[in-house]
Amino acid sequence: MLTGPPLTRFRKKLLTWFAESRRDLPWRRTKDPYRIWLSEIMLQQTRVAAVLPYYERFLEHFPDVRTLANAPEEEVLRLWAGLGYYSRARNLQKAARQIVADHHSRFPDARERALRLAGIGEYTAAAILSIAYKKKLAVLDGNVARVLARLTALRGDLRSNGKWQELQAMADRLMAPAAPGDWNEAMMELGATVCTPRSPQCLICPVAESCQARKLGLVDSIPEKRKKRAAIEVRLAALVLVDAGNHTLLLSPSRHTLKSGAGHHVAGLLSRLWHFPTVAVVRDAERELLSHVRRGVFPALPSRAKFLSLSPVRHTVTHRQITVQPFRFDVDPLPDLPGAKKLPLRDLGSVPISNLTRKVANAALPERRDRSHSPDRTAILNF
């Protein structure tokens, strides 16, 4: 590890580079802990480009922690819809309510108190407190860990418990105590834009002279690639009921939480948001969906009803590879169901839905129908 004058030069070079080269991001124009907290939660496992429009729109509706705490959960989820990992949004609002109730509507400035908030772990607490309150806490995320591993030529699985603790100790020792927020952002920026997982730009790295992996020719082999978790295949079938005015029916998040063959709740796979009638498939998608719909969604549906089979929809959630077989059934009028909503098929944005549900809806649009199927199966059935 660097010490003495080499460490001083390292800190100066990295902070100078960050001051000159950092990306202009909206959460970097403020020291408001609420906005910094929001950005850190949104950026978890999500690209900056994807976060930007959500961040701006979210702040328009919830400009402060009290507004967020008092909002209906469905409205919070609706504005989060499409960003994924919806537990983040639920925890964000839960933490907002904790902050209003216990911390006078201000994000706490003590690490121990921050860690008691929903959705706040060691990394997130360090990031928020160092940037907003200048607390001397070094962050450690995937980007920072990669930078540190290359700087010290650290081999092995970085996520193993002993290695991660070693990396945290390195981060603590390297941090510039006079500018902890800028330092943490500089380390994360270096990993995100220069010291990238593949094809790192060593020639323009501001601290390349300190990198042991570069000196030893190990940049491409550090960090060690982790073994991928075996993918779990999940098969679902979904029914899109459509009336003559191209309206459809969505079920509330609380309905139909059947378990799939892989042991996962269907509602969980649909992010516990508004969704089409959906069932896990074991063998015959159409037969099993028809049985499910007639039992609990649409009892008046004829037992010999035929659905229009649409192009399969594929979606990946962490290690789960989901294939949904959508079916369209034209019926007029749509059935009246407790806890269901009738919405335009082309515009489901008034309620929170997952990207998977949005893909199913797109597959059922008239111009997306599979024309290879016989037209009599799309005739409107009147009741």
BAVEX-876920 format. One record per residue (C-alpha): x, y, z. Coordinates in steps of 0.5 Angstrom, whole numbers, padded with zeros to 4 digits, always signed. Each point is the difference from the previous one (the first is absolute). Layout:
REM residues N
XYZ...
This chain:
REM residues 383
+0000+0000+0000+0002+0007-0001+0003+0004+0005+0003+0007+0001+0002+0004-0006-0003-0005-0005-0006+0000+0004-0001+0007+0000+0002+0001-0008-0005-0006-0001-0006+0004+0004+0002+0007-0004+0000-0003-0007-0007-0004+0001-0003+0006+0003+0003+0005-0005-0003-0005-0006-0007-0001+0003+0000+0008+0001+0001+0001-0008-0003-0007-0003-0006-0001+0004-0007-0001-0003-0005+0005+0001-0005-0004+0004-0006+0004+0003+0001-0003+0007+0007+0003+0000-0002+0007+0000-0003-0001+0007+0002-0002+0007-0008-0001+0002+0001-0007+0003-0007-0002-0002+0002+0001-0008+0006-0003+0001-0003-0006+0004-0005-0001-0006+0005+0000-0005+0004-0005+0004-0006-0005+0000-0002+0001-0007+0007-0001-0002+0001-0007+0003+0000-0005-0005-0002+0005-0005+0004+0004-0006+0000+0007+0001-0003+0002-0007-0006-0004+0003-0001+0003+0006+0001+0007-0002-0008+0001-0003-0002-0004+0006+0003+0005+0005-0002+0006-0003-0007-0002+0000+0000-0003+0007+0002+0007+0003-0005+0003-0004-0006-0004+0004+0004-0001+0006+0005+0006+0001+0001-0001+0007+0000-0006+0005-0007+0002+0003-0003+0000-0006+0003-0007-0002-0002-0003+0007-0008+0003-0001-0001-0003-0007-0004-0006-0001+0005-0006-0002-0003-0001-0006+0002+0007-0003+0007-0001+0002+0000-0007-0003-0003+0003-0006+0005+0005-0001+0005-0005+0001-0003-0005-0005+0005-0002-0005+0006+0001+0004+0000-0007+0003+0002-0003+0007-0007+0003+0003+0002-0002+0007+0005+0006+0000-0006+0005-0001-0004-0003+0006+0006+0000+0004+0001+0007-0002-0007+0002+0002+0001-0004+0007+0006+0004+0001-0003+0007-0001-0005-0002+0005+0005-0002+0005+0004+0007-0001-0007+0004+0000-0002-0004+0007+0007+0000+0003+0005+0005-0003-0004+0006-0001-0001-0001-0007+0008+0000-0001+0004-0006-0002+0004-0001+0006+0008+0002+0000+0002-0006+0004+0002-0007-0003-0003-0004+0005-0007+0004-0001+0000-0001-0007+0002-0007+0000-0007-0001+0004-0004+0003-0006-0003-0005-0005+0004-0001-0006+0006+0003+0003+0007-0004+0000+0007+0001+0001+0001+0003-0007-0006+0004+0000+0001+0003+0007+0008+0002-0002-0002+0003-0007-0006+0004+0003+0004+0002+0006+0006+0002-0003-0003+0004-0006-0005+0004+0004+0003+0000+0007+0008-0001-0001+0000-0006+0004+0007-0003+0000-0003-0007-0003+0003-0003-0006-0005-0004-0005+0001-0007-0002-0004-0002-0006+0001-0004-0007+0004+0006-0003+0004+0002+0006+0002-0008+0001+0002-0001-0007+0005+0007+0001+0003-0003+0006+0001-0007-0002+0004+0003-0006+0004+0005+0004+0002-0005+0004+0000-0006-0005-0005-0004+0005-0002-0007-0002-0005-0004+0001-0008+0001+0001-0001+0007+0003-0007-0002+0002+0003-0005+0005-0001+0002+0007+0007+0001+0002+0002+0003-0007-0006+0005+0001+0003+0002+0007+0007+0001-0003-0003+0005-0005-0004+0004+0005+0007+0001+0004+0003+0002-0006-0005+0005-0002+0000+0003+0007+0008+0001+0000+0000+0003-0007-0006+0005+0001+0002+0007+0000-0003+0003+0007-0001+0007-0002-0004-0002-0006-0004-0006+0002-0006+0001-0005+0004+0002-0006+0005-0006+0001-0006-0005+0000-0003+0003-0006+0007+0000-0003+0002-0007+0001-0007-0002-0002+0000+0004-0006+0007-0003-0002-0003-0007+0000-0006+0002-0004+0004+0004-0005+0007-0002-0001+0002-0006+0004-0006-0004-0003-0001-0008+0001+0002-0001-0008+0005+0004-0004+0002+0005+0006+0003+0006-0003+0007+0000+0004+0003+0005-0005-0005+0006+0003+0000-0003+0007+0002+0006+0004+0003-0005+0005+0003-0005-0004+0007+0001+0002-0002-0003+0007-0004-0006-0003+0004-0007+0002-0005-0004-0005+0002+0004-0006+0008+0000+0002-0001-0008+0001-0004-0001-0007-0006-0002+0004-0006+0005-0001-0004-0004-0005+0000-0006+0006-0001+0004+0006-0005+0000+0003-0002-0007-0001-0006-0002-0004-0005-0003+0005-0004-0006-0002-0007+0001-0003-0006-0002+0004-0003-0006-0004-0006+0003-0003-0007-0002+0002-0005-0001-0006-0007+0003+0002-0006-0001-0005-0006+0004+0001-0007+0001-0004-0004+0007+0000-0007+0002-0002-0001+0006-0004-0007+0002+0000-0002+0005-0005-0007+0003-0001-0003+0004-0006+0003+0006+0002+0007-0003+0001+0000+0001+0007+0003-0006+0005+0000-0003+0007+0005+0001+0005+0000-0004+0007+0002+0004+0006+0007-0002+0003-0004-0004+0006-0003-0005-0005+0002-0007-0003+0007-0001+0004+0001-0007-0003+0006-0004+0001+0004-0002-0006+0003-0006-0001+0007+0003+0002-0003+0001+0006-0001+0008-0001-0006+0004+0001-0003+0002-0007-0002+0007+0004+0008+0001+0002+0002-0002-0007-0005+0006-0002+0003+0004+0005-0006+0000+0004-0003+0006-0005-0007+0000-0004+0001-0006-0005-0004-0004-0005-0003-0007+0002+0006-0004+0001+0001-0007+0002+0007-0005+0000+0000-0005-0005+0002-0007+0001-0002-0003-0007-0006+0003-0004+0000+0008+0000-0007+0001-0003-0003-0006+0004+0003+0002+0007-0002+0008-0001-0007-0002-0002-0001-0004+0006+0003+0006+0004-0004+0005-0003-0006-0004+0001+0001-0001+0007+0001+0007+0003+0000+0005-0006-0005-0001-0005-0005-0006+0002-0005+0002-0005+0006-0002-0006-0003-0006-0004+0004-0006+0002+0002-0001-0007+0002+0007-0002+0006+0001-0004+0005+0005+0001+0004+0003-0005+0008-0002+0001+0005+0006-0001+0007+0000-0001+0004-0002+0007+0002+0006+0004+0007-0001+0004+0003+0003+0006+0006-0001+0004+0000+0002+0008+0006-0001+0003+0001-0008-0001-0007-0001-0002-0001-0001-0008-0008+0001+0000-0003-0002-0007-0008+0002+0000-0005-0002-0005-0005+0005-0001-0007-0001-0002-0005+0005-0003-0007-0001+0001-0005+0005-0003-0006+0001+0004-0006+0005+0001-0001+0002+0005+0006-0001+0005-0002-0003+0006-0001+0004+0007+0005-0003+0005+0001+0003+0007+0007+0002+0000+0001+0001-0007+0001+0006-0005-0002+0001-0007+0005+0004-0004+0002+0002-0007+0004-0006-0003+0005+0005-0003+0001+0004+0007+0000-0003+0006+0004+0005+0003-0005+0002+0005+0002-0006+0005+0007-0003+0002+0001-0005-0005+0007-0004-0001+0004+0000-0006-0002-0008-0001-0008+0003+0000+0002+0005-0005+0003-0005-0005-0006-0004+0001-0005+0006-0002+0005+0002-0006-0001-0008-0003-0007+0001+0001-0001+0006-0004-0004+0000-0007+0006+0001-0004+0004-0005+0004-0004-0006-0001+0002-0006-0003-0003+0000-0007+0001-0008-0001-0006-0002+0005-0007+0000-0003-0004+0006+0001-0006-0003+0003+0004-0001+0006+0000+0008+0001-0007+0001-0001-0004+0004+0005-0004-0005+0005-0006+0004+0003-0003-0002+0007
